Amino acid sequence: MSRTLTRRRVALAVGSVSVGALLVSGCTSNTPAAPEEDAAGGVSADAGSGDAAAGGDNANDASGETVTIGFSAPAADHGWMAAITRAAQEKAAEYDDVELVVAEGTNDVNVQISQIETFINDGVDAIVLLPFDGAALTEVATQAMEAGITVVNVDREFSSPFAARTTVLGDNYGMGVSAGTYICERLGDNPDAVVAEIAGIDSLPLTQDRSQGFEDALSDCGLDVDNRVAADFTVQGGQEAAASLLQAAPEIDAIWNHDDDQGVGVLAAIDQAGRDEFFMVGGAGSANVMREIQEGGSVVEATVIYPSTQAADGIALARLIEQNKDLGDLVSSTVPREVQLYAPVVTADNVEQYLPTAFES
């Protein structure tokens, strides 16, 4: 959806925001910092540097028309989710031509809908939205697009292609594939190896995708999931699910835990049970799990990245779209409709590369 850019600044002060103070003080406008490499495989700070396509012309880095971006995400009640919002704010702060308006994190769908309605009424240029529920936020996101506002959908997809200009996704199926492939490399010569899985919330499509990818990868080397339990992405849920698993399975060779936040509880249950005959692969890529890997001596050998940089990438892409710029390393002259980030495996061999961008559980 194209439209003429206008310089629309949103002056939102603390205490004067509508919809019951849904928006916290979130306008930021700063001098750009030096670009850094995004170790998690996302779009880097200079996502449109143009070096490859324009022979060193950094036109996309140059300050342009001011872009006001509204940002909304669920409550930061989870280490990964807290990192999502923090990274988005840090990314916006790198640009002197971006004004970021951050809505207070919420797990109430109706509140989040109201936040987007406020952004529409205030006339922001773009909205970067990680919806608590993609289907529930589809209608209001579509309204924003119809109002000429660029919407960048993050992580949890809308149910209509008309609701967003661009979508930034992690690779849930790929996480399962990466975890299963690593376990195959370690145990593939032992067809009797016992593999266990501690999933997240089973009703979520992302959990189903992770489990399917894991199953598919294991089957490729003749292994399968012998014991499986589901938790709820919380420390307490992880501890309870792991305790149940360990009681049901007297011998295990490998465990894949879908989520490093719930992994704090998983490791507590393992320690309490005094079990160490297996190795474990984590999921998402938290700093505490990476430190376990780095220090050695833990059952945790690896973790699979689910980038907490997705919203930061959304900020960078919204800026490029609004300023009619592109991804400089691509031949195509527009920002893609979808960007899916890779799910690499972090081990002791490469943990130094990924630790700087990891989130704290």
LINCORRA-V486377 format. One record per pair of residues at least 12 apart in sequence whose C-alpha atoms are under 6 Angstrom apart, sorted by the first residue. I is the first residue (numbers start at 0). GAP is how many residues later the second one is. D is the distance in whole Angstrom. If there is no record, write none. Layout:
i:I gap:GAP d:D
i:I gap:GAP d:D
//
This chain:
i:21 gap:81 d:6
i:21 gap:82 d:6
i:22 gap:80 d:4
i:22 gap:81 d:5
i:23 gap:79 d:6
i:23 gap:80 d:6
i:25 gap:74 d:6
i:25 gap:75 d:4
i:25 gap:76 d:5
i:26 gap:72 d:5
i:26 gap:73 d:5
i:26 gap:74 d:5
i:27 gap:71 d:5
i:27 gap:72 d:5
i:28 gap:67 d:5
i:28 gap:69 d:6
i:28 gap:70 d:5
i:29 gap:63 d:5
i:29 gap:65 d:6
i:29 gap:66 d:5
i:30 gap:64 d:6
i:30 gap:65 d:5
i:31 gap:62 d:4
i:31 gap:63 d:5
i:31 gap:64 d:6
i:32 gap:61 d:5
i:38 gap:315 d:6
i:39 gap:267 d:6
i:40 gap:301 d:6
i:41 gap:299 d:6
i:42 gap:270 d:5
i:46 gap:280 d:6
i:47 gap:12 d:5
i:47 gap:278 d:6
i:47 gap:279 d:4
i:47 gap:280 d:4
i:48 gap:12 d:6
i:48 gap:279 d:5
i:49 gap:278 d:4
i:51 gap:277 d:5
i:52 gap:275 d:6
i:52 gap:276 d:6
i:62 gap:34 d:6
i:65 gap:31 d:4
i:65 gap:32 d:6
i:66 gap:31 d:5
i:66 gap:58 d:6
i:67 gap:30 d:6
i:67 gap:31 d:5
i:67 gap:32 d:6
i:67 gap:56 d:5
i:67 gap:57 d:5
i:68 gap:31 d:5
i:68 gap:55 d:6
i:68 gap:56 d:6
i:68 gap:57 d:5
i:68 gap:58 d:5
i:69 gap:30 d:6
i:69 gap:31 d:5
i:69 gap:57 d:5
i:70 gap:31 d:5
i:70 gap:56 d:6
i:70 gap:57 d:5
i:70 gap:58 d:6
i:71 gap:31 d:5
i:71 gap:57 d:5
i:72 gap:32 d:5
i:72 gap:57 d:5
i:72 gap:58 d:6
i:73 gap:31 d:5
i:73 gap:32 d:5
i:73 gap:33 d:5
i:73 gap:58 d:5
i:74 gap:30 d:4
i:74 gap:31 d:4
i:74 gap:32 d:6
i:78 gap:281 d:6
i:78 gap:282 d:4
i:82 gap:225 d:6
i:82 gap:276 d:6
i:83 gap:224 d:5
i:83 gap:227 d:6
i:86 gap:225 d:5
i:87 gap:223 d:5
i:87 gap:224 d:4
i:90 gap:221 d:6
i:106 gap:25 d:6
i:119 gap:24 d:6
i:124 gap:24 d:5
i:125 gap:23 d:5
i:125 gap:24 d:4
i:125 gap:25 d:6
i:126 gap:24 d:5
i:127 gap:23 d:6
i:127 gap:24 d:5
i:128 gap:24 d:5
i:128 gap:25 d:6
i:129 gap:24 d:5
i:133 gap:22 d:5
i:133 gap:23 d:5
i:133 gap:24 d:4
i:134 gap:23 d:5
i:134 gap:24 d:5
i:137 gap:20 d:5
i:137 gap:25 d:6
i:140 gap:22 d:5
i:141 gap:21 d:4
i:150 gap:13 d:5
i:150 gap:14 d:6
i:151 gap:12 d:6
i:151 gap:13 d:6
i:151 gap:14 d:5
i:151 gap:15 d:6
i:152 gap:14 d:5
i:153 gap:13 d:6
i:153 gap:14 d:5
i:154 gap:14 d:5
i:165 gap:171 d:4
i:165 gap:172 d:5
i:166 gap:171 d:5
i:167 gap:170 d:6
i:167 gap:171 d:5
i:167 gap:172 d:6
i:168 gap:171 d:5
i:169 gap:136 d:6
i:169 gap:170 d:6
i:169 gap:171 d:5
i:171 gap:34 d:6
i:171 gap:37 d:6
i:171 gap:38 d:5
i:172 gap:36 d:5
i:172 gap:37 d:5
i:172 gap:40 d:5
i:173 gap:169 d:6
i:174 gap:168 d:5
i:175 gap:34 d:5
i:175 gap:35 d:6
i:175 gap:37 d:4
i:175 gap:38 d:4
i:176 gap:36 d:5
i:176 gap:37 d:5
i:176 gap:40 d:5
i:179 gap:34 d:5
i:179 gap:37 d:5
i:179 gap:38 d:5
i:180 gap:36 d:6
i:187 gap:33 d:6
i:192 gap:60 d:6
i:193 gap:32 d:6
i:193 gap:58 d:5
i:193 gap:59 d:5
i:194 gap:30 d:5
i:194 gap:31 d:6
i:194 gap:58 d:6
i:194 gap:59 d:5
i:194 gap:60 d:6
i:195 gap:29 d:6
i:195 gap:30 d:6
i:195 gap:31 d:5
i:195 gap:32 d:6
i:195 gap:59 d:5
i:196 gap:31 d:5
i:196 gap:58 d:5
i:196 gap:59 d:5
i:197 gap:30 d:6
i:197 gap:31 d:5
i:197 gap:32 d:5
i:197 gap:59 d:5
i:198 gap:31 d:4
i:198 gap:32 d:6
i:198 gap:59 d:5
i:199 gap:30 d:5
i:199 gap:31 d:5
i:199 gap:32 d:5
i:199 gap:33 d:5
i:200 gap:30 d:6
i:200 gap:31 d:5
i:232 gap:29 d:5
i:233 gap:28 d:5
i:234 gap:27 d:4
i:234 gap:29 d:6
i:234 gap:30 d:4
i:235 gap:29 d:6
i:237 gap:24 d:5
i:237 gap:27 d:5
i:237 gap:28 d:5
i:238 gap:26 d:4
i:238 gap:27 d:5
i:238 gap:30 d:5
i:241 gap:24 d:5
i:242 gap:26 d:5
i:251 gap:26 d:6
i:252 gap:25 d:4
i:253 gap:24 d:5
i:253 gap:25 d:5
i:253 gap:26 d:6
i:254 gap:25 d:5
i:255 gap:24 d:6
i:255 gap:25 d:5
i:256 gap:25 d:5
i:257 gap:25 d:5
i:258 gap:24 d:4
i:258 gap:25 d:6
i:259 gap:22 d:6
i:259 gap:23 d:5
i:259 gap:24 d:6
i:259 gap:26 d:6
i:260 gap:100 d:5
i:278 gap:20 d:5
i:278 gap:21 d:6
i:279 gap:19 d:6
i:279 gap:20 d:5
i:279 gap:21 d:6
i:280 gap:19 d:6
i:280 gap:21 d:5
i:280 gap:22 d:5
i:281 gap:21 d:4
i:282 gap:20 d:5
i:282 gap:21 d:5
i:283 gap:20 d:6
i:283 gap:21 d:5
i:283 gap:22 d:4
i:284 gap:18 d:6
i:284 gap:19 d:6
i:284 gap:20 d:5
i:285 gap:72 d:5
i:285 gap:73 d:5
i:285 gap:74 d:6
i:286 gap:71 d:5
i:286 gap:72 d:5
i:286 gap:73 d:5
i:292 gap:55 d:6
i:293 gap:54 d:5
i:301 gap:44 d:5
i:301 gap:45 d:5
i:302 gap:42 d:6
i:302 gap:43 d:5
i:303 gap:40 d:6
i:303 gap:41 d:5
i:304 gap:38 d:5
i:304 gap:39 d:6
i:305 gap:37 d:6
//
